[in-house]
Amino acid sequence: MSTLTSSPDTLTLDTLPTPPVWLEYTWRPLRPEDVPALFNMLLAIGQADDRLIMESAADMATQFDDPWSDPATCSLGAFTPEGQMAALARTFMNPNPETEARCYLDVDAHPAHRGHGLEDFLLGWAEAHGRKRLSAMPAHWPRRLMHGTQDTLTEHIARLEQSGFAPARYFYRMRRDLRQPIPERPLPEGLTLRRFTPEMSQPLLAAFNESFRDHWNFEPVSAEDWEMFFLKRSSFRPDLTFLAMDGDEVAGFSFNTISPEENARNALNEGWVADLGTRRSWRKRGVASALLCETMRAFQAEGLDYTTLGVDTQNPSGALGLYEGLGFAPVKRFIAFAKAVL
């Protein structure tokens, strides 16, 4: 019988009625050698739930020691005797928030191991651990637990709502067929286009943080996170990442990725506009549309069929209307759930 006695919270298997099916599992935090098992579980989840798996196993290994989530203390996995990962809960929180603290919960269970209250327990564990992390933040700060999910996962949505989470924001994944004509959208007069090169890394990071600072729930990206999650991402295409320059200043950018592994796995020949941003002083001048059209032409030249991106449906800069006007249409919908912590 495996019991959870080293949980960082008071919520443990020792204090809960344990369904017999749970007894076969080994319960412990994630270790680096678990990455293949985690990847295989996510593949199975993606197939069962019609969820595209964005990560590669190589990226999971590179990003394992996430600055926002120490695997040794912020994760709990259930493993079968054969070493298969049956379920996982993990919490993520910015180690250096500015004026508000948000802890993001991630809870997943292999389709073959769902039920018996397993997901309920792991959501409870993640919430308890998240609350503990938030308790270390200044008491006068707003503090929230966050959990995102695809809108088709009705059972999981019901579980979140029963636990006191409420929808806070809605997002689309949008796709555009590159076999359709791409309009000409030149940059405004005085701006020039350049491709990303390593010496532009820090100026681009500064422009990234400024561009998204007024967006909902934005967390400034640190130099460490920039290196780990952006520049070292295996799908990052620096040669297809574009900067709109006003002299020596970055006015806007289109940070782009292509994953041959993901495309082969999903039978979908697409490139991603991972991040499209314009600094405040250059907004409402057509910078974003020019960068997006340039990106689509570059993807088209690479032999891709689609351009895909994500958008906050309530984005204050009017991004949704921009994308719709350029032929993008929603293909997936996601809900960000939130729960205030007093």
C-alpha atoms as one frame of an Amber mdcrd trajectory, in Angstrom:
protein
   0.000   0.000   0.000   1.371   3.399  -0.992   0.491   6.342   1.195   1.388
   9.974   0.785   3.221  11.007   3.919   5.654  13.565   2.489   3.114  15.951
   0.996   3.980  19.600   1.639   0.390  20.146   2.770  -1.930  18.636   5.325
  -4.052  17.009   2.596  -2.709  13.450   2.401  -3.876  10.011   1.432  -3.488
   9.034   5.082  -6.284  11.430   6.034  -8.709  10.500   3.255 -10.757   7.395
   2.504  -8.602   5.595  -0.073 -10.392   3.718  -2.886  -8.787   0.281  -3.316
  -7.765   1.083  -6.898  -5.415   3.790  -5.586  -3.387   1.316  -3.574  -1.502
   0.079  -6.630   0.011   3.512  -7.209   3.272   4.906  -5.953   2.766   8.531
  -4.951   5.732  10.865  -5.159   6.999  14.150  -6.675   8.257  14.305 -10.243
  11.851  13.400 -11.041  13.831  14.189 -14.206  13.684  10.552 -15.269   9.864
  10.770 -15.315   9.781  12.996 -18.400   9.152  10.118 -20.879   6.285   8.798
 -18.728   4.829  12.313 -18.419   5.082  12.839 -22.165   3.361   9.522 -22.876
   0.542  10.380 -20.464  -0.003  13.734 -22.151  -0.074  12.060 -25.566  -2.787
   9.689 -24.349  -4.740  12.599 -22.848  -4.426  14.585 -26.057  -5.804  11.740
 -28.129  -8.679  11.017 -25.742  -9.704  14.657 -25.248  -8.932  16.043 -28.706
  -6.245  18.240 -27.207  -3.166  19.062 -29.262  -0.014  18.399 -27.268   2.225
  21.399 -27.823   5.359  20.268 -26.035   8.082  17.915 -27.184   9.769  15.462
 -24.832  13.036  17.355 -25.395  11.451  20.648 -24.330   9.910  19.019 -21.263
  13.365  17.857 -20.228  14.903  21.298 -20.848  12.120  23.021 -18.906  11.876
  20.458 -16.107  13.475  22.665 -13.460  10.914  25.407 -13.971  11.713  28.528
 -11.888   7.983  28.783 -11.128   7.602  25.191  -9.957  10.193  23.148  -8.078
   9.255  19.576  -9.068  10.498  18.202  -5.740   7.999  20.260  -3.723   5.366
  21.487  -6.189   4.300  18.265  -7.885   2.604  15.009  -7.004   2.415  12.069
  -9.381   0.697   8.699  -9.244   2.698   5.889 -10.885   1.741   2.306 -11.695
   4.016  -0.615 -10.760   5.098  -0.680 -14.419   6.275   2.927 -14.215   3.426
   4.444 -16.210   2.269   7.846 -15.006  -1.394   7.587 -14.021  -1.970  11.180
 -12.906  -0.180  14.376 -11.963  -0.821  17.612 -10.091   1.598  20.540 -10.131
   1.525  24.196  -9.114   3.241  27.137 -10.792   3.768  30.628  -9.399   5.919
  33.562 -10.416   8.771  33.689  -7.873   8.888  37.478  -8.183   5.353  38.823
  -8.662   4.832  42.571  -8.673   1.527  43.552  -7.042  -0.666  40.466  -7.339
  -0.030  36.787  -6.653  -1.442  34.064  -8.865  -0.803  30.347  -8.479  -1.601
  28.213 -11.501  -2.807  24.657 -10.947  -2.227  21.845 -13.421  -4.108  18.566
 -12.920  -4.175  15.693 -15.427  -5.060  12.004 -15.333  -4.363   9.293 -17.884
  -7.627   8.254 -19.595  -7.148   4.675 -18.408  -6.947   5.813 -14.770  -9.736
   8.363 -14.520 -12.512   8.075 -11.997 -12.592   6.733  -8.434 -12.118  10.297
  -7.157  -8.513  10.488  -8.341  -8.902  13.832 -10.136 -10.859  15.296  -7.206
  -8.090  14.370  -4.803  -5.356  15.825  -7.017  -7.282  19.057  -7.566  -7.667
  19.301  -3.779  -3.968  18.643  -3.287  -3.042  21.281  -5.892  -5.362  23.827
  -4.302  -3.964  23.170  -0.816  -0.423  23.493  -2.099  -1.311  26.608  -4.065
  -2.840  28.206  -0.993   0.320  27.493   0.950   2.428  29.189  -1.697   0.102
  32.177  -1.858   0.173  32.551   1.929   3.806  33.641   1.666   2.786  36.689
  -0.386   1.918  40.090   1.178  -1.491  39.876   2.834  -2.799  43.050   1.138
  -2.117  41.716  -2.369  -4.899  40.137  -4.429  -4.239  36.390  -4.408  -5.849
  33.918  -6.783  -5.732  30.294  -7.791  -5.899  29.808 -11.566  -6.696  26.807
 -13.739  -7.152  26.748 -17.517  -9.079  24.142 -19.487 -10.516  23.454 -22.915
 -14.236  24.236 -23.045 -15.128  20.727 -24.258 -13.951  19.067 -21.027 -17.298
  19.281 -19.301 -16.548  16.878 -16.451 -13.417  18.763 -15.514 -15.251  22.087
 -15.746 -17.934  20.754 -13.425 -15.250  19.650 -10.977 -13.703  23.106 -10.977
 -17.045  24.815 -10.445 -17.915  22.462  -7.614 -14.606  23.443  -6.021 -15.507
  27.136  -6.154 -13.672  28.152  -9.330 -15.468  30.486 -11.729 -14.794  31.444
 -15.374 -12.658  34.575 -15.513 -11.614  34.835 -19.163 -12.141  33.140 -22.523
  -9.557  32.415 -25.195  -9.568  31.175 -28.775  -7.079  29.160 -30.718  -7.428
  30.518 -34.247  -6.205  29.179 -37.574  -5.814  30.675 -41.031  -5.506  28.759
 -44.306  -2.352  29.910 -46.091  -3.671  28.635 -49.409  -5.979  31.635 -49.432
  -4.631  35.006 -50.662  -2.593  36.976 -48.134  -3.162  40.740 -48.279  -0.381
  43.263 -48.642   0.015  45.169 -45.383   3.203  47.271 -45.480   4.784  48.639
 -42.329   4.045  52.290 -41.538   6.391  54.802 -43.100   9.653  55.123 -41.208
   9.637  51.541 -39.860  11.781  48.738 -41.221  11.588  44.970 -40.984  14.376
  42.777 -39.672  14.676  39.156 -38.656  15.679  38.115 -35.169  19.379  37.755
 -34.442  20.965  36.963 -31.056  22.017  40.551 -30.345  18.332  41.516 -30.462
  17.403  39.161 -27.630  17.351  41.708 -24.808  15.692  44.506 -26.829  13.027
  42.025 -27.886  12.474  40.865 -24.304  12.056  44.487 -23.174   9.589  45.133
 -26.017   7.735  41.914 -25.151   7.239  42.929 -21.524   6.170  46.446 -22.437
   3.752  45.276 -25.147   1.894  42.850 -22.912   2.044  44.731 -19.620  -1.552
  45.964 -19.936  -2.923  42.547 -20.883  -5.019  40.488 -18.493  -3.003  38.481
 -15.957   0.296  39.259 -17.654   3.382  38.172 -15.739   6.612  39.939 -16.785
   9.070  37.496 -18.322  12.427  37.281 -16.561  15.725  36.839 -18.387  15.872
  33.262 -17.084  12.369  32.445 -18.328  13.101  34.130 -21.668  16.082  31.898
 -22.220  14.409  28.671 -21.075  10.905  28.957 -22.502  11.424  31.143 -25.572
  14.922  31.051 -27.018  15.677  27.422 -26.119  12.298  26.121 -27.251  13.052
  23.532 -29.925  10.352  24.927 -32.210  11.621  28.536 -32.088  12.404  29.861
 -35.562  14.661  32.897 -35.217  14.908  33.125 -38.996  11.123  33.497 -39.191
  10.745  35.808 -36.194  10.263  39.406 -37.301  10.893  42.756 -35.653   9.466
  46.092 -36.755  12.202  48.645 -36.103  11.960  52.386 -35.659  15.614  53.240
 -35.952  17.253  51.268 -33.129  13.996  50.705 -31.243  11.752  47.639 -31.462
   8.253  48.897 -32.277   6.629  45.486 -32.644   7.410  41.825 -33.136   6.096
  38.479 -34.333   7.734  35.635 -32.365   7.207  32.476 -34.398   7.596  28.727
 -34.040   7.332  25.604 -36.181   7.428  22.113 -34.712   7.910  19.326 -37.303
   7.395  16.787 -34.501   4.084  18.316 -33.480   2.935  18.673 -37.079   3.696
  15.010 -37.805   1.970  13.905 -34.606  -1.155  15.941 -35.323  -1.175  15.518
 -39.112  -1.387  19.306 -39.416   1.139  21.340 -41.379   1.125  24.619 -39.458
   3.309  27.346 -38.025   2.540  29.230 -34.828   2.561  32.930 -34.142   3.514
  32.340 -30.537   3.467  36.041 -29.622   2.505  39.125 -31.611   2.975  42.473
 -29.906   3.228  46.205 -30.513   4.641  48.682 -28.028   2.184  51.359 -26.904
   3.735  54.272 -28.766   3.335  52.481 -32.107  -0.170  51.052 -31.728  -3.093
  51.770 -34.075  -0.755  52.251 -37.032  -0.965  48.810 -38.643   2.268  47.398
 -37.219   0.704  44.141 -35.989  -1.176  43.447 -39.224   1.980  44.088 -41.273
   4.002  41.700 -39.092   1.295  39.061 -39.201   1.001  39.175 -42.988   4.795
  38.992 -43.307   4.756  35.953 -41.030   2.041  34.265 -43.079   4.007  34.800
 -46.280   7.124  33.386 -44.629   5.187  30.334 -43.420   3.723  29.925 -46.890
   7.232  29.977 -48.370   8.182  27.233 -45.892   5.494  25.052 -47.450   3.087
  25.276 -44.500  -0.680  25.105 -44.931  -1.830  27.031 -41.870  -0.905  29.791
 -39.443  -2.192  29.289 -35.884  -2.266  31.606 -32.882  -4.015  32.149 -29.571
  -5.989  35.185 -28.478  -7.700  36.580 -25.412 -11.240  37.257 -26.658 -11.340
  40.424 -24.523  -7.887  41.653 -25.506  -7.907  45.454 -25.008  -5.849  46.090
 -28.145  -8.546  44.661 -30.445  -6.468  41.648 -31.486  -9.507  39.423 -32.046
 -10.949  41.797 -34.640  -7.554  42.075 -36.335  -7.246  38.306 -36.675 -10.805
  37.858 -37.879 -10.250  40.564 -40.484  -7.232  38.678 -41.809  -9.117  35.414
 -42.182  -8.431  33.637 -38.895 -11.246  31.557 -37.410 -11.580  29.826 -33.992
 -10.799  26.114 -33.888 -10.584  25.627 -30.096 -11.914  27.518 -27.101 -10.433
  27.691 -23.627 -11.599  28.998 -20.273  -9.381  30.479 -17.559 -10.943  29.687
 -14.174 -10.063  31.661 -11.057 -10.696  31.418  -7.332  -9.897  34.222  -4.930
  -7.873  33.375  -1.829  -8.502  35.564   1.198
